[in-house]
Amino acid sequence: MEHSKGNNGSAPIIGKNWNVIRIICERSEFVPLYSQQIEDCLKQLYMFMVDPTKISFEDEVIMNVRQLIRRNKKVSLVQWDILQQLPKTLAKNKDSFG
């Protein structure tokens, strides 16, 4: 993963990769069959939600988690931990989302 210095310090540059991740998570060929493997792969990106002020993709993480919950019809422990970071994301975006 590449890093870039921006206004928020060092943040991963993932750009168009979220489109690929989003498509994988929307496809019934992958979810729920490979949900655990997908989540395991995304945990490193999810860890950035501890301090969303240092990233520019917090909305994508939340939307991705939302999609996985919707398709799996359950909330994993990792997803629950990510959703606990939502107040920080809202504070970063002045109580708005999206």
MODELLER restraints for C-alpha pairs under 7 A, 6 or more apart:
rsr = mdl.restraints
at = mdl.atoms
rsr.add(forms.Gaussian(group=physical.xy_distance, feature=features.Distance(at['CA:1:A'], at['CA:12:A']), mean=6.62, stdev=0.5))
rsr.add(forms.Gaussian(group=physical.xy_distance, feature=features.Distance(at['CA:2:A'], at['CA:12:A']), mean=5.88, stdev=0.5))
rsr.add(forms.Gaussian(group=physical.xy_distance, feature=features.Distance(at['CA:2:A'], at['CA:13:A']), mean=5.89, stdev=0.5))
rsr.add(forms.Gaussian(group=physical.xy_distance, feature=features.Distance(at['CA:3:A'], at['CA:10:A']), mean=6.15, stdev=0.5))
rsr.add(forms.Gaussian(group=physical.xy_distance, feature=features.Distance(at['CA:3:A'], at['CA:11:A']), mean=5.62, stdev=0.5))
rsr.add(forms.Gaussian(group=physical.xy_distance, feature=features.Distance(at['CA:3:A'], at['CA:12:A']), mean=4.60, stdev=0.5))
rsr.add(forms.Gaussian(group=physical.xy_distance, feature=features.Distance(at['CA:3:A'], at['CA:13:A']), mean=5.79, stdev=0.5))
rsr.add(forms.Gaussian(group=physical.xy_distance, feature=features.Distance(at['CA:4:A'], at['CA:10:A']), mean=5.57, stdev=0.5))
rsr.add(forms.Gaussian(group=physical.xy_distance, feature=features.Distance(at['CA:4:A'], at['CA:11:A']), mean=5.75, stdev=0.5))
rsr.add(forms.Gaussian(group=physical.xy_distance, feature=features.Distance(at['CA:4:A'], at['CA:12:A']), mean=6.44, stdev=0.5))
rsr.add(forms.Gaussian(group=physical.xy_distance, feature=features.Distance(at['CA:4:A'], at['CA:13:A']), mean=6.58, stdev=0.5))
rsr.add(forms.Gaussian(group=physical.xy_distance, feature=features.Distance(at['CA:5:A'], at['CA:11:A']), mean=6.68, stdev=0.5))
rsr.add(forms.Gaussian(group=physical.xy_distance, feature=features.Distance(at['CA:8:A'], at['CA:53:A']), mean=6.43, stdev=0.5))
rsr.add(forms.Gaussian(group=physical.xy_distance, feature=features.Distance(at['CA:8:A'], at['CA:54:A']), mean=4.77, stdev=0.5))
rsr.add(forms.Gaussian(group=physical.xy_distance, feature=features.Distance(at['CA:8:A'], at['CA:55:A']), mean=7.00, stdev=0.5))
rsr.add(forms.Gaussian(group=physical.xy_distance, feature=features.Distance(at['CA:9:A'], at['CA:54:A']), mean=6.20, stdev=0.5))
rsr.add(forms.Gaussian(group=physical.xy_distance, feature=features.Distance(at['CA:10:A'], at['CA:54:A']), mean=6.90, stdev=0.5))
rsr.add(forms.Gaussian(group=physical.xy_distance, feature=features.Distance(at['CA:11:A'], at['CA:54:A']), mean=5.90, stdev=0.5))
rsr.add(forms.Gaussian(group=physical.xy_distance, feature=features.Distance(at['CA:11:A'], at['CA:55:A']), mean=5.31, stdev=0.5))
rsr.add(forms.Gaussian(group=physical.xy_distance, feature=features.Distance(at['CA:22:A'], at['CA:64:A']), mean=6.40, stdev=0.5))
rsr.add(forms.Gaussian(group=physical.xy_distance, feature=features.Distance(at['CA:24:A'], at['CA:30:A']), mean=6.36, stdev=0.5))
rsr.add(forms.Gaussian(group=physical.xy_distance, feature=features.Distance(at['CA:25:A'], at['CA:31:A']), mean=6.06, stdev=0.5))
rsr.add(forms.Gaussian(group=physical.xy_distance, feature=features.Distance(at['CA:25:A'], at['CA:67:A']), mean=6.75, stdev=0.5))
rsr.add(forms.Gaussian(group=physical.xy_distance, feature=features.Distance(at['CA:25:A'], at['CA:68:A']), mean=6.37, stdev=0.5))
rsr.add(forms.Gaussian(group=physical.xy_distance, feature=features.Distance(at['CA:26:A'], at['CA:67:A']), mean=6.90, stdev=0.5))
rsr.add(forms.Gaussian(group=physical.xy_distance, feature=features.Distance(at['CA:31:A'], at['CA:71:A']), mean=6.62, stdev=0.5))
rsr.add(forms.Gaussian(group=physical.xy_distance, feature=features.Distance(at['CA:32:A'], at['CA:71:A']), mean=6.53, stdev=0.5))
rsr.add(forms.Gaussian(group=physical.xy_distance, feature=features.Distance(at['CA:32:A'], at['CA:72:A']), mean=5.51, stdev=0.5))
rsr.add(forms.Gaussian(group=physical.xy_distance, feature=features.Distance(at['CA:46:A'], at['CA:61:A']), mean=6.77, stdev=0.5))
rsr.add(forms.Gaussian(group=physical.xy_distance, feature=features.Distance(at['CA:46:A'], at['CA:82:A']), mean=6.91, stdev=0.5))
rsr.add(forms.Gaussian(group=physical.xy_distance, feature=features.Distance(at['CA:49:A'], at['CA:58:A']), mean=6.66, stdev=0.5))
rsr.add(forms.Gaussian(group=physical.xy_distance, feature=features.Distance(at['CA:49:A'], at['CA:82:A']), mean=6.75, stdev=0.5))
rsr.add(forms.Gaussian(group=physical.xy_distance, feature=features.Distance(at['CA:49:A'], at['CA:85:A']), mean=6.34, stdev=0.5))
rsr.add(forms.Gaussian(group=physical.xy_distance, feature=features.Distance(at['CA:50:A'], at['CA:85:A']), mean=6.44, stdev=0.5))
rsr.add(forms.Gaussian(group=physical.xy_distance, feature=features.Distance(at['CA:52:A'], at['CA:58:A']), mean=6.13, stdev=0.5))
rsr.add(forms.Gaussian(group=physical.xy_distance, feature=features.Distance(at['CA:52:A'], at['CA:88:A']), mean=6.73, stdev=0.5))
rsr.add(forms.Gaussian(group=physical.xy_distance, feature=features.Distance(at['CA:52:A'], at['CA:89:A']), mean=5.88, stdev=0.5))
rsr.add(forms.Gaussian(group=physical.xy_distance, feature=features.Distance(at['CA:53:A'], at['CA:92:A']), mean=6.14, stdev=0.5))
rsr.add(forms.Gaussian(group=physical.xy_distance, feature=features.Distance(at['CA:58:A'], at['CA:89:A']), mean=6.87, stdev=0.5))
rsr.add(forms.Gaussian(group=physical.xy_distance, feature=features.Distance(at['CA:59:A'], at['CA:98:A']), mean=6.14, stdev=0.5))
rsr.add(forms.Gaussian(group=physical.xy_distance, feature=features.Distance(at['CA:65:A'], at['CA:79:A']), mean=6.21, stdev=0.5))
rsr.add(forms.Gaussian(group=physical.xy_distance, feature=features.Distance(at['CA:69:A'], at['CA:75:A']), mean=5.53, stdev=0.5))
rsr.add(forms.Gaussian(group=physical.xy_distance, feature=features.Distance(at['CA:90:A'], at['CA:96:A']), mean=5.68, stdev=0.5))
rsr.add(forms.Gaussian(group=physical.xy_distance, feature=features.Distance(at['CA:90:A'], at['CA:97:A']), mean=6.36, stdev=0.5))
